[in-house]
Amino acid sequence: MIASSAGRGASVKKTFFLLAKSFISSGVLFLPRAFYNGGLLFSSVLMVIVAVASLYTMLLLVKCYERVHCGYGEMGRRLFGKWMERVVLGSILVSQIGFSCAGAIFVATNVRDLFNAATGCRYRLGLGFWVVAQAAVLLPLCLVRHIKGFSAIAILADVFIVIGLVYVWGVDISMLSRLGTGYVRNFNPENYSLFLGTAAYTFEGYALILPIVDTMSQPAKFPAVLSLVMAVCAAIAVSIGALSYAAFGEETEAIVFLNMPSKTTATLTVQLLYSSAILFTVPLMMFPVIRILEQALFPRRSGKLNTSVKLQKNFFRALLVVGVLGISVAGVERVDKLVAVIGGFACVPISFIYPPLFHLKAVAESRWERGRDAVLAGLGVVICIYVTFGAVSRWGVAEPPYDFCDE
């Protein structure tokens, strides 16, 4: 998991953009629907709490890394045994594959709108087609060997994402100023558990934290950079979720771009830019999955000097891309439930169970520290079970994304 082979060299600026890219992606645009599921006041307050708690546990993980200099999975093995390494790596695999699937669904939904607008809805291809079509871009990008190779893409993607977020803010404010708020609830007792999973999903960048620390040229500055990134991400998350839900109320879509003025040049341009950003970010989401599985399938076998091994690894990466796209096709009409399941089952343990447990074992010395870590880990277990159960129980409700060609 630690990208030491890439060498130290990522500047503070590049580290900021890599971290921002880890948190700000397609997940931000799922938040308006998440606020609909949770309620305006409940979601706004809880989002801030989750952001602060996530920052705290990330810093706990970094402290553990300073004491036990190794990757997330190996840290579990050194502190608790081989079983914990398998559990941690399993959670990372599920979360990163889930992020990749959600990103692919996001891209497919927006590219479909772009295509339909360009062709006047004459050739209506299903969302499944647009999911699979992304293989043309994902297959070559997933052959990149080092996370540092994504730095330039991350910076360009961040620019596109900022443009998209500014547009959403602008439309939201315009709608609110002209029409006032839609029908909103401060708390939604039926679906609030879905919000809990999405909140954990939003701030899930743990799988990339340690590799980014390892490649940073000035690792001592990492806590400050991470704190700044989390503050920015929390402000963006609350503002996008709250403003969009307030503007569109009960009509809030699973992907907020579908609420934007359809078929306008501005909306289509933003959809193109944001979708491009997410499409080129999916390989970054898949990077930890590739590293984990390759280390398990090709132990102590490098493709640098062995063409056969390199070809085998390339073939494996291609199969992984096909698998991710296949899952995406299956979940294309349940993206908000998919996000909530990923958040509850995988992101909550990664965020709120493993870091305090590792800190308890490797760093904590005082009774206060040990008690705090134990309580936080226990609370994480309860949240994991509750949120996952709530999301899975609602999986049967399919909601096809809005398609302006149906009008």
BELMO-V180279 format. One record per backbone hydrogen bond with DSSP energy under -1.0 kcal/mol. CO is the residue of the C=O (numbers start at 1). NH is the residue of the N-H. E is the energy in kcal/mol with one decimal. If there is no record, write none. Layout:
# BELMO-V180279
co = (CO;CO)
nh = (NH;NH)
e = (E;E)
This chain:
# BELMO-V180279
co = (2;3;4;10;11;12;13;14;15;16;17;18;19;20;27;28;29;30;31;32;33;34;35;38;39;40;41;42;43;44;45;46;47;48;49;50;51;52;53;54;55;56;57;58;59;60;61;62;63;64;68;71;72;73;74;75;76;77;81;82;83;84;85;86;87;88;89;90;91;92;93;94;95;96;97;98;99;100;101;102;103;104;105;106;107;108;109;110;111;112;113;114;115;116;119;123;126;127;128;129;131;132;133;134;134;135;137;138;140;141;146;147;148;150;151;152;153;154;155;156;157;158;159;160;161;162;163;164;165;166;167;168;169;170;171;172;173;174;175;176;185;186;188;191;192;193;194;195;196;197;198;199;201;203;205;208;209;210;211;215;215;218;219;221;222;223;224;225;226;227;228;229;230;231;232;233;234;235;236;237;238;239;240;241;242;243;244;245;246;248;249;255;256;264;265;266;267;268;269;270;271;272;273;274;275;276;278;278;281;282;286;287;288;289;290;291;292;293;294;298;306;307;308;309;310;311;312;313;314;315;316;317;318;319;320;321;322;323;324;325;326;327;331;333;334;335;336;337;338;339;340;341;342;342;343;346;347;348;349;349;353;354;355;356;357;358;359;359;366;367;368;369;370;371;372;373;374;375;376;377;378;379;380;381;382;383;384;385;386;387;388;389;392;394;403;404)
nh = (4;6;7;217;15;16;17;18;19;20;21;22;23;24;30;31;256;34;35;36;37;38;39;188;43;44;45;46;47;48;49;50;51;52;53;54;55;56;57;58;59;60;61;62;63;64;65;66;67;68;70;75;76;77;78;79;80;81;85;86;87;88;89;90;91;92;93;94;95;96;97;98;99;100;101;102;103;104;105;106;107;108;109;110;111;112;113;114;115;116;117;118;119;121;122;125;130;131;132;133;134;135;136;137;138;139;141;142;143;144;149;150;151;154;155;156;157;158;159;160;161;162;163;164;165;166;167;168;169;170;171;172;173;174;175;176;177;178;179;180;40;42;192;194;196;197;198;199;200;201;202;203;204;205;208;212;213;214;215;9;10;221;222;225;226;227;228;229;230;231;232;233;234;235;236;237;238;239;240;241;242;243;244;245;246;247;248;249;182;251;252;258;259;268;269;270;271;272;273;274;275;276;277;278;279;280;281;282;285;286;290;291;292;293;294;295;296;297;298;301;310;311;312;313;314;315;316;317;318;319;320;321;322;323;324;325;326;327;328;329;330;331;334;399;338;339;340;341;342;343;344;345;346;347;348;350;351;352;353;354;357;358;359;360;361;362;363;364;370;371;372;373;374;375;376;377;378;379;380;381;382;383;384;385;386;387;388;389;390;391;392;393;395;397;406;407)
e = (-1.0;-1.8;-1.5;-3.0;-2.6;-2.4;-2.1;-2.6;-2.6;-2.8;-2.5;-1.4;-1.3;-3.5;-1.2;-1.2;-1.8;-1.6;-3.0;-1.8;-2.2;-2.0;-3.3;-2.0;-2.4;-2.1;-2.3;-2.4;-2.3;-1.4;-1.9;-2.8;-2.1;-2.4;-2.6;-2.6;-2.3;-2.3;-2.4;-2.3;-2.2;-1.8;-2.1;-2.1;-2.2;-2.0;-2.2;-2.0;-1.2;-3.7;-1.7;-2.4;-1.5;-1.7;-2.8;-2.0;-2.7;-1.1;-1.3;-2.0;-2.1;-2.8;-2.6;-2.2;-2.1;-2.3;-2.6;-2.4;-2.6;-2.8;-2.3;-2.2;-2.7;-2.2;-2.3;-2.7;-2.5;-2.3;-2.4;-2.3;-2.5;-2.5;-2.4;-1.8;-2.8;-2.2;-1.3;-2.1;-2.7;-2.8;-2.4;-2.0;-1.9;-2.0;-1.1;-1.1;-1.3;-1.9;-2.2;-2.3;-1.1;-2.0;-1.5;-1.4;-2.7;-2.2;-1.5;-2.2;-1.3;-1.6;-1.5;-1.9;-1.6;-2.7;-2.0;-2.0;-2.8;-2.2;-1.6;-1.9;-2.5;-2.5;-1.9;-2.1;-2.7;-2.6;-2.0;-2.2;-2.7;-2.5;-2.6;-2.7;-2.7;-2.3;-2.8;-2.6;-2.3;-1.9;-3.1;-1.1;-3.2;-2.6;-1.2;-1.5;-1.5;-1.5;-1.9;-2.7;-1.8;-2.0;-2.2;-1.2;-1.4;-1.1;-1.4;-2.1;-2.4;-2.4;-1.4;-2.5;-2.9;-2.0;-1.6;-2.2;-3.1;-2.3;-2.1;-2.4;-2.6;-2.1;-2.2;-2.7;-2.5;-2.0;-2.3;-2.7;-2.5;-2.1;-2.7;-2.3;-2.7;-2.2;-1.9;-1.9;-2.4;-2.2;-2.4;-2.6;-3.2;-2.2;-1.7;-2.2;-2.2;-2.5;-2.3;-2.4;-2.7;-2.1;-2.4;-2.9;-2.3;-2.0;-2.2;-2.4;-2.7;-2.2;-1.0;-1.6;-1.8;-1.9;-2.6;-2.4;-2.5;-2.5;-2.4;-2.0;-1.4;-2.8;-2.9;-1.7;-2.1;-2.5;-2.1;-2.4;-2.4;-2.4;-2.3;-2.4;-2.1;-2.2;-2.2;-2.1;-2.1;-2.4;-2.5;-2.4;-2.1;-2.2;-2.1;-2.0;-1.6;-1.6;-1.6;-2.5;-2.8;-2.5;-1.8;-2.7;-2.5;-2.5;-2.6;-2.8;-2.0;-2.1;-2.0;-1.8;-2.5;-3.4;-1.6;-2.5;-1.7;-2.8;-2.6;-2.5;-1.7;-2.9;-2.2;-3.1;-2.2;-2.6;-2.7;-2.4;-2.2;-2.4;-2.4;-2.3;-2.3;-2.6;-1.9;-1.8;-1.9;-2.3;-2.5;-2.2;-2.4;-2.8;-2.1;-2.1;-2.2;-2.3;-2.6;-2.2;-1.6;-1.5;-2.1;-1.2)
